[in-house]
Amino acid sequence: MPDAPRPTLDTVAVATQDPGREQPWADLGLKADEYAEIREILGRRPTSSELAMYSVMWSEHCSYKSTKVHLKQFSEIPQETPVGKMLAGIGENAGVIDVGQGYAVTFKVESHNHPSFVEPYQGAATGIGGIVRDILAMGARPVAVMDPLRFGPLDEPDTHRVLPGIVAGVGGYGNCLGLPNIGGEAVFDETYLGNPLVNALCVGVLRHEDLHLAKASGVGNQVILYGARTGGDGIGGVSVLASETFDADGPAKRPSVQVGDPFMEKLLIECTLEIFAAGLVAGIQDLGGAGLSCATSELASAGDGGMHVELDRVPLRDSTLAPEEILMSESQERMMAVVEPADVEAFLAICAKWDVEAVVIGEVTDGERLIIDWHGQTVVDVPPRSVAHDGPTYNRPFARPSWQDALQADGAEKLARPATGDELRETVVRLAASPNLCDKSWITDQFDRYVLGNTVLAQPSDSGMIRIDEETNLGVAVSTDCNGRFAKLDPYAGAQLALAESYRNVATGGAKPLAISDCLNFGSPEDPDVMWQFAEACRGLKDGCLELGIPVTGGNVSLYNQTGETAILPTPVVAVLGVIEDVTKRTPTGFQAAGEAVFLLGETREELSGSEWASVVHGHLGGKPPVVDLAAEKALAELLAAGVGLLTSAHDLADGGLAQALVESALRHDVGVSVELAGDAFVGLFAESAGRVVVTVAAADGAALEALAAGHGVRATLLGTTGGDALEVAGQFTLPIAEVREAWSATLPAALA
């Protein structure tokens, strides 16, 4: 039977002649005042294609309409790193940092939370694919990925549904691309039940002269779409767009989660890098959230003219797609390039070599409009900046929650504590086996950590480290961190504690921290409590970066992570990137040999609120988080850099305190340790004071370390000596390594078998 006839195409001419037509603006997530503003911008009602474009580009995910009033303060931070000027920053696909020797590194962390709840494997897989294309679009070769993850309680059925699929998606896509996964997190908390967080980070390397930006300049330059064909997957992945909104008689509602093809992406990477090397690109943009709507409007908005696109030239996997659907599709593995006419033939030839489909779909014009035609009829005629950059700005109300004071008054320091050596010993084992502190190799063993041959450090080291120059051994280290419990207790301090821990993790390997990217995961912006948390976290990050002297290169915001009235713990994930001149001289994580002196760097205070001990043993969350001393963090990082070659190992203290740091250091190479703690042994073992690292040196080098620490104003306390087959705390307990390893390693396999 012949296809049913489609409704009359809603062109600009039709929209002008039919101003009163009812349109599904509310179903697409637009507010009444937003729809009115679109009509005012255009001087008429929008066409259905224009309405679709505005709805998705003005969505929270794409426009940051509730958060940009707070994010703009990051521009107050000087755009200089400890090495040199940032080459590209906020507003680009990813930040680009000078790391010396003519090299630059680009990195960014983004979220793919909601798709990963709906369809765990594809949601997580396409999260990796999208962040990799962001890095590629800057002119860089992607060299590594990371995956900060958050799940509901480990014993919940829905965690068993989403976790295996998410982990398989991260590993499946990244492994097929041949990119090492060098770090991340897996954290469990009841607030993430129904709202798992799948944040994805990618690192890329380029020479300074290879930098590319997303802009469409040069009248007459051709616009080329290349990569996978456009299908119906991903429509509504960013907004609430569904196909039947526009065409009730058309195909059934399409899936909202994109479907990834990592082998196509691998071809796209190599093809694009060869195109860059040939000098054939004047501007480039990946197609991620909002698909062609985003790529066309952003390229035109950032350029010096307009753009004209023939939408019917777009290669399709589904010939029934309407123009609205083509514009909204978030099909993966696609890029858009702006190419000078003389270079088009060479561009297409390289694409053909890599078996990557490429089509000229438009050109840069001398006007100021983005015009999109469908079979000779104009369906979009808009000022591109109004779509891409000048969307609504909300000053949403926010206020310190009425419950915040009571929460902070309920400190964990009053909770019952273990009183004997046996009780301390049992607590060490219980924490080591807890979901947040246990062995994560069930997850990380699904990731290839060493492909490409340049991985220097990876899980479970404090940071991931990659060599970027095989002759000079120049390298970079990256870490991601956030303790959502601390952020709930005090979002300003919690954001700074996330920054400090990630900064410290990079420093423990001997790298110099340079810059940050962030992924700010919060509940509903319509809740004044949540908006206060967000505002405070942004203020904390800005003040923290100013004090540490490192810029924010860019990042991502994910809102509406909320089930009913229950928002997730505020989770401002902070990624810090650092540079190391010679990766062969990095400081490893974990005790390396017997007979070495063990020191604690930094100050321990009775800080137990928000701790893993309070959560695991008492199910308690209350009080104030540990004190943040960023000047001390900076001094500690400088000491760790100066100690490269002297230090034989270094491991930061965070969740679980000194006890967990000693457990992890001993388990790394089955090297025991004997320590003696002054004062309250419980506080010494389980307090989670920030700014601390446990390090080892050769026995003869203890005095040299103490002198180095004194010169940096950092307290160094001799704890004991490595060796044996147990973790011994003098006067308290002896815990065989084999026993704690059994408990530590059994948790995830037992739960997920």
Order of alpha helices (4+ residues) and beta strands (2+ residues): alpha-alpha-alpha-alpha-alpha-beta-beta-beta-alpha-alpha-beta-alpha-beta-beta-beta-alpha-beta-alpha-beta-alpha-beta-alpha-beta-beta-beta-alpha-alpha-alpha-alpha-beta-beta-beta-alpha-alpha-beta-alpha-beta-beta-beta-beta-beta-alpha-alpha-beta-alpha-beta-alpha-beta-alpha-beta-beta-beta-alpha
